[in-house]
Amino acid sequence: MVRTKLQKCTECGEFGLDATCKKCDAGTTAAAPLKFSPEDPQGARRRQRVNAGSDEWIEALPSPRKVFEDEEE
């Protein structure tokens, strides 16, 4: 897939196909994000692997603010 071969320099923003930039010799990262599909064929397996929906998983989710017992709402 050509989409995943295109790289972007982390320093100067130059595009290329190598792991290092030809202009400044800095490292490169993938220029395009991975494809996303709402019909994720591996979604069920991924959620099962992280045990999504369990009490432990829900407690581990970040929240904007924790409410303590002695605080008034």
The first five atom37 places (N, CA, C, CB, O) and aatype in JSON, in Angstrom:
{
  "aatype": [12, 19, 1, 16, 11, 10, 5, 11, 4, 16, 6, 4, 7, 6, 13, 7, 10, 3, 0, 16, 4, 11, 11, 4, 3, 0, 7, 16, 16, 0, 0, 0, 14, 10, 11, 13, 15, 14, 6, 3, 14, 5, 7, 0, 1, 1, 1, 5, 1, 19, 2, 0, 7, 15, 3, 6, 17, 9, 6, 0, 10, 14, 15, 14, 1, 11, 19, 13, 6, 3, 6, 6, 6],
  "atom_mask": [
    [1, 1, 1, 1, 1],
    [1, 1, 1, 1, 1],
    [1, 1, 1, 1, 1],
    [1, 1, 1, 1, 1],
    [1, 1, 1, 1, 1],
    [1, 1, 1, 1, 1],
    [1, 1, 1, 1, 1],
    [1, 1, 1, 1, 1],
    [1, 1, 1, 1, 1],
    [1, 1, 1, 1, 1],
    [1, 1, 1, 1, 1],
    [1, 1, 1, 1, 1],
    [1, 1, 1, 0, 1],
    [1, 1, 1, 1, 1],
    [1, 1, 1, 1, 1],
    [1, 1, 1, 0, 1],
    [1, 1, 1, 1, 1],
    [1, 1, 1, 1, 1],
    [1, 1, 1, 1, 1],
    [1, 1, 1, 1, 1],
    [1, 1, 1, 1, 1],
    [1, 1, 1, 1, 1],
    [1, 1, 1, 1, 1],
    [1, 1, 1, 1, 1],
    [1, 1, 1, 1, 1],
    [1, 1, 1, 1, 1],
    [1, 1, 1, 0, 1],
    [1, 1, 1, 1, 1],
    [1, 1, 1, 1, 1],
    [1, 1, 1, 1, 1],
    [1, 1, 1, 1, 1],
    [1, 1, 1, 1, 1],
    [1, 1, 1, 1, 1],
    [1, 1, 1, 1, 1],
    [1, 1, 1, 1, 1],
    [1, 1, 1, 1, 1],
    [1, 1, 1, 1, 1],
    [1, 1, 1, 1, 1],
    [1, 1, 1, 1, 1],
    [1, 1, 1, 1, 1],
    [1, 1, 1, 1, 1],
    [1, 1, 1, 1, 1],
    [1, 1, 1, 0, 1],
    [1, 1, 1, 1, 1],
    [1, 1, 1, 1, 1],
    [1, 1, 1, 1, 1],
    [1, 1, 1, 1, 1],
    [1, 1, 1, 1, 1],
    [1, 1, 1, 1, 1],
    [1, 1, 1, 1, 1],
    [1, 1, 1, 1, 1],
    [1, 1, 1, 1, 1],
    [1, 1, 1, 0, 1],
    [1, 1, 1, 1, 1],
    [1, 1, 1, 1, 1],
    [1, 1, 1, 1, 1],
    [1, 1, 1, 1, 1],
    [1, 1, 1, 1, 1],
    [1, 1, 1, 1, 1],
    [1, 1, 1, 1, 1],
    [1, 1, 1, 1, 1],
    [1, 1, 1, 1, 1],
    [1, 1, 1, 1, 1],
    [1, 1, 1, 1, 1],
    [1, 1, 1, 1, 1],
    [1, 1, 1, 1, 1],
    [1, 1, 1, 1, 1],
    [1, 1, 1, 1, 1],
    [1, 1, 1, 1, 1],
    [1, 1, 1, 1, 1],
    [1, 1, 1, 1, 1],
    [1, 1, 1, 1, 1],
    [1, 1, 1, 1, 1]
  ],
  "atom_positions": [
    [[0.83, -1.19, 0.0], [0.0, 0.0, 0.0], [0.87, 1.25, 0.0], [-0.94, 0.0, 1.2], [1.66, 1.46, 0.92]],
    [[0.74, 2.05, -0.99], [1.53, 3.27, -1.09], [1.16, 4.23, 0.03], [1.33, 3.94, -2.45], [2.01, 5.0, 0.49]],
    [[-0.06, 4.2, 0.46], [-0.53, 5.1, 1.5], [0.31, 4.98, 2.77], [-1.99, 4.82, 1.82], [0.59, 5.99, 3.41]],
    [[0.71, 3.77, 3.15], [1.48, 3.59, 4.36], [2.97, 3.8, 4.14], [1.25, 2.21, 4.92], [3.71, 3.94, 5.12]],
    [[3.44, 3.84, 2.91], [4.86, 4.05, 2.64], [5.24, 5.52, 2.69], [5.22, 3.47, 1.3], [6.4, 5.84, 2.96]],
    [[4.31, 6.42, 2.44], [4.61, 7.84, 2.45], [4.93, 8.28, 3.87], [3.43, 8.67, 1.87], [4.15, 8.04, 4.79]],
    [[6.08, 8.91, 4.06], [6.55, 9.33, 5.37], [6.7, 10.84, 5.42], [7.89, 8.64, 5.71], [6.93, 11.49, 4.39]],
    [[6.56, 11.41, 6.62], [6.72, 12.85, 6.82], [7.77, 13.07, 7.9], [5.36, 13.53, 7.2], [7.73, 12.42, 8.95]],
    [[8.69, 13.97, 7.65], [9.76, 14.27, 8.6], [9.17, 14.91, 9.86], [10.82, 15.2, 7.96], [8.3, 15.78, 9.77]],
    [[9.66, 14.48, 11.02], [9.17, 15.04, 12.28], [9.78, 16.41, 12.58], [9.48, 14.09, 13.42], [9.25, 17.15, 13.4]],
    [[10.89, 16.74, 11.91], [11.56, 18.02, 12.17], [11.16, 19.1, 11.16], [13.06, 17.82, 12.13], [10.66, 20.16, 11.55]],
    [[11.38, 18.83, 9.87], [11.18, 19.89, 8.86], [9.86, 19.75, 8.09], [12.33, 19.88, 7.89], [9.47, 20.68, 7.38]],
    [[9.18, 18.61, 8.21], [7.9, 18.43, 7.53], [8.01, 17.98, 6.08], [0.0, 0.0, 0.0], [7.0, 17.92, 5.38]],
    [[9.21, 17.66, 5.63], [9.44, 17.19, 4.26], [8.84, 15.78, 4.09], [10.96, 17.18, 3.92], [8.85, 15.0, 5.04]],
    [[8.33, 15.46, 2.91], [7.76, 14.15, 2.64], [8.77, 13.29, 1.9], [6.46, 14.28, 1.82], [9.6, 13.8, 1.14]],
    [[8.7, 11.97, 2.12], [9.58, 11.04, 1.42], [9.14, 9.61, 1.66], [0.0, 0.0, 0.0], [8.1, 9.37, 2.28]],
    [[9.92, 8.67, 1.17], [9.6, 7.26, 1.32], [10.57, 6.53, 2.26], [9.6, 6.58, -0.03], [10.37, 5.35, 2.52]],
    [[11.59, 7.21, 2.76], [12.6, 6.59, 3.61], [12.27, 6.77, 5.09], [13.98, 7.16, 3.32], [11.4, 7.57, 5.45]],
    [[12.98, 6.01, 5.94], [12.79, 6.12, 7.39], [13.47, 7.36, 7.96], [13.33, 4.87, 8.08], [13.14, 7.79, 9.06]],
    [[14.4, 7.93, 7.21], [15.06, 9.17, 7.63], [14.89, 10.23, 6.55], [16.57, 8.93, 7.94], [14.81, 9.91, 5.36]],
    [[14.84, 11.47, 6.97], [14.66, 12.58, 6.04], [15.94, 12.82, 5.26], [14.24, 13.86, 6.8], [17.03, 12.83, 5.83]],
    [[15.82, 13.02, 3.95], [16.98, 13.3, 3.11], [17.48, 14.73, 3.3], [16.64, 13.05, 1.63], [18.64, 15.02, 3.03]],
    [[16.61, 15.61, 3.77], [16.97, 17.01, 3.92], [17.71, 17.28, 5.23], [15.72, 17.88, 3.85], [18.71, 18.0, 5.24]],
    [[17.21, 16.7, 6.35], [17.8, 17.02, 7.66], [18.23, 15.79, 8.46], [16.83, 17.83, 8.47], [18.68, 15.94, 9.6]],
    [[18.09, 14.59, 7.93], [18.48, 13.33, 8.58], [17.7, 13.03, 9.86], [19.95, 13.35, 8.89], [18.16, 12.23, 10.68]],
    [[16.55, 13.65, 10.06], [15.72, 13.35, 11.22], [14.83, 12.15, 10.9], [14.86, 14.58, 11.63], [14.74, 11.73, 9.75]],
    [[14.18, 11.6, 11.92], [13.28, 10.47, 11.72], [11.98, 10.89, 11.05], [0.0, 0.0, 0.0], [11.61, 12.06, 11.06]],
    [[11.31, 9.91, 10.48], [10.03, 10.18, 9.81], [8.94, 9.32, 10.41], [10.15, 9.93, 8.3], [9.2, 8.29, 11.03]],
    [[7.7, 9.75, 10.22], [6.53, 8.99, 10.66], [5.57, 8.87, 9.49], [5.84, 9.67, 11.89], [5.71, 9.57, 8.48]],
    [[4.6, 7.99, 9.62], [3.61, 7.8, 8.56], [2.85, 9.1, 8.33], [2.63, 6.65, 8.91], [2.43, 9.76, 9.28]],
    [[2.69, 9.47, 7.07], [2.04, 10.74, 6.73], [0.52, 10.65, 6.8], [2.46, 11.18, 5.35], [-0.14, 11.64, 7.1]],
    [[-0.04, 9.48, 6.53], [-1.49, 9.32, 6.51], [-1.92, 8.45, 7.69], [-1.97, 8.7, 5.16], [-1.23, 7.49, 8.04]],
    [[-3.05, 8.76, 8.3], [-3.54, 7.9, 9.38], [-4.0, 6.56, 8.84], [-4.69, 8.59, 10.13], [-4.27, 6.42, 7.64]],
    [[-4.1, 5.57, 9.72], [-4.6, 4.27, 9.31], [-6.06, 4.39, 8.9], [-4.44, 3.24, 10.45], [-6.77, 5.27, 9.37]],
    [[-6.5, 3.51, 8.03], [-7.89, 3.52, 7.58], [-8.81, 3.21, 8.74], [-8.1, 2.52, 6.42], [-8.49, 2.39, 9.6]],
    [[-9.96, 3.86, 8.77], [-10.96, 3.61, 9.79], [-12.26, 3.22, 9.11], [-11.16, 4.85, 10.7], [-12.66, 3.84, 8.12]],
    [[-12.9, 2.21, 9.63], [-14.17, 1.79, 9.09], [-15.17, 1.62, 10.23], [-14.03, 0.48, 8.28], [-14.84, 0.97, 11.22]],
    [[-16.37, 2.19, 10.12], [-17.37, 1.97, 11.16], [-17.75, 0.5, 11.3], [-18.62, 2.79, 10.86], [-18.12, 0.05, 12.38]],
    [[-17.64, -0.25, 10.2], [-17.9, -1.69, 10.26], [-16.57, -2.39, 10.56], [-18.52, -2.21, 8.91], [-16.07, -3.15, 9.74]],
    [[-16.01, -2.12, 11.74], [-14.71, -2.65, 12.14], [-14.78, -4.17, 12.28], [-14.24, -2.01, 13.46], [-15.4, -4.66, 13.22]],
    [[-14.17, -4.93, 11.36], [-14.27, -6.38, 11.42], [-13.56, -6.99, 12.63], [-13.72, -6.98, 10.16], [-13.9, -8.1, 13.04]],
    [[-12.6, -6.3, 13.2], [-11.87, -6.82, 14.36], [-12.31, -6.16, 15.66], [-10.38, -6.63, 14.16], [-11.71, -6.42, 16.71]],
    [[-13.32, -5.32, 15.63], [-13.75, -4.57, 16.8], [-14.17, -5.46, 17.96], [0.0, 0.0, 0.0], [-13.8, -5.19, 19.1]],
    [[-14.94, -6.49, 17.7], [-15.39, -7.38, 18.77], [-14.21, -8.07, 19.44], [-16.37, -8.42, 18.23], [-14.17, -8.19, 20.66]],
    [[-13.26, -8.51, 18.65], [-12.08, -9.18, 19.2], [-11.24, -8.19, 20.04], [-11.21, -9.78, 18.07], [-10.74, -8.55, 21.1]],
    [[-11.1, -6.96, 19.55], [-10.32, -5.95, 20.27], [-10.98, -5.6, 21.6], [-10.15, -4.69, 19.4], [-10.3, -5.49, 22.62]],
    [[-12.3, -5.43, 21.6], [-13.0, -5.12, 22.84], [-12.93, -6.28, 23.82], [-14.46, -4.77, 22.56], [-12.84, -6.07, 25.03]],
    [[-12.98, -7.5, 23.33], [-12.88, -8.67, 24.2], [-11.48, -8.74, 24.82], [-13.18, -9.96, 23.41], [-11.34, -9.11, 25.99]],
    [[-10.46, -8.39, 24.06], [-9.09, -8.45, 24.55], [-8.87, -7.47, 25.71], [-8.1, -8.14, 23.42], [-8.18, -7.81, 26.67]],
    [[-9.45, -6.29, 25.64], [-9.28, -5.32, 26.72], [-10.4, -5.43, 27.76], [-9.24, -3.91, 26.15], [-10.45, -4.64, 28.7]],
    [[-11.28, -6.42, 27.6], [-12.38, -6.66, 28.53], [-13.26, -5.41, 28.66], [-11.82, -7.07, 29.92], [-13.65, -5.02, 29.76]],
    [[-13.56, -4.8, 27.54], [-14.36, -3.57, 27.51], [-15.75, -3.83, 28.09], [-14.47, -3.03, 26.08], [-16.4, -4.82, 27.75]],
    [[-16.19, -2.93, 28.94], [-17.51, -3.05, 29.55], [-17.47, -3.58, 30.96], [0.0, 0.0, 0.0], [-18.46, -3.5, 31.68]],
    [[-16.33, -4.15, 31.38], [-16.23, -4.67, 32.74], [-16.1, -3.51, 33.73], [-15.02, -5.64, 32.87], [-15.79, -2.39, 33.33]],
    [[-16.33, -3.79, 34.99], [-16.24, -2.75, 36.02], [-14.82, -2.17, 36.09], [-16.66, -3.3, 37.38], [-14.65, -0.96, 36.26]],
    [[-13.81, -3.04, 35.98], [-12.42, -2.57, 36.03], [-12.12, -1.64, 34.86], [-11.44, -3.76, 36.03], [-11.44, -0.62, 35.02]],
    [[-12.63, -1.99, 33.69], [-12.39, -1.17, 32.5], [-13.06, 0.2, 32.65], [-12.93, -1.89, 31.24], [-12.47, 1.22, 32.3]],
    [[-14.28, 0.21, 33.17], [-15.01, 1.46, 33.35], [-14.29, 2.35, 34.37], [-16.45, 1.19, 33.81], [-14.21, 3.56, 34.17]],
    [[-13.78, 1.77, 35.45], [-13.05, 2.55, 36.45], [-11.75, 3.12, 35.9], [-12.74, 1.68, 37.67], [-11.3, 4.17, 36.35]],
    [[-11.14, 2.45, 34.92], [-9.87, 2.89, 34.35], [-10.05, 4.02, 33.34], [-9.17, 1.73, 33.69], [-9.06, 4.65, 32.96]],
    [[-11.27, 4.28, 32.9], [-11.5, 5.34, 31.93], [-11.2, 6.7, 32.56], [-12.94, 5.3, 31.39], [-11.51, 6.92, 33.73]],
    [[-10.61, 7.62, 31.8], [-10.35, 8.95, 32.35], [-11.65, 9.72, 32.52], [-9.38, 9.74, 31.44], [-12.58, 9.57, 31.73]],
    [[-11.7, 10.51, 33.55], [-12.87, 11.36, 33.76], [-12.39, 12.79, 33.93], [-13.69, 10.89, 35.01], [-11.28, 13.02, 34.4]],
    [[-13.21, 13.76, 33.55], [-12.77, 15.15, 33.64], [-12.56, 15.61, 35.08], [-13.78, 16.04, 32.97], [-11.72, 16.47, 35.34]],
    [[-13.31, 15.04, 36.0], [-13.2, 15.47, 37.39], [-13.8, 14.4, 38.29], [-13.89, 16.84, 37.62], [-14.91, 13.93, 38.05]],
    [[-13.06, 14.02, 39.31], [-13.58, 13.06, 40.27], [-14.35, 13.83, 41.35], [-12.41, 12.21, 40.91], [-13.87, 14.85, 41.84]],
    [[-15.53, 13.35, 41.71], [-16.33, 13.97, 42.76], [-16.06, 13.21, 44.05], [-17.86, 13.97, 42.41], [-16.25, 11.99, 44.11]],
    [[-15.61, 13.93, 45.07], [-15.33, 13.31, 46.35], [-16.57, 13.36, 47.22], [-14.14, 14.01, 47.05], [-17.46, 14.19, 47.01]],
    [[-16.63, 12.46, 48.21], [-17.83, 12.34, 49.03], [-18.13, 13.62, 49.82], [-17.68, 11.18, 50.0], [-19.3, 13.98, 49.98]],
    [[-17.09, 14.31, 50.3], [-17.33, 15.49, 51.12], [-17.54, 16.76, 50.29], [-16.17, 15.69, 52.06], [-17.73, 17.83, 50.87]],
    [[-17.53, 16.67, 48.98], [-17.82, 17.82, 48.13], [-19.31, 17.91, 47.86], [-17.04, 17.73, 46.8], [-20.0, 16.9, 47.75]],
    [[-19.8, 19.12, 47.77], [-21.2, 19.32, 47.41], [-21.3, 19.55, 45.92], [-21.82, 20.5, 48.19], [-20.41, 20.16, 45.33]],
    [[-22.35, 19.07, 45.31], [-22.54, 19.25, 43.86], [-23.3, 20.5, 43.57], [-23.26, 18.06, 43.26], [-23.55, 20.81, 42.41]]
  ]
}
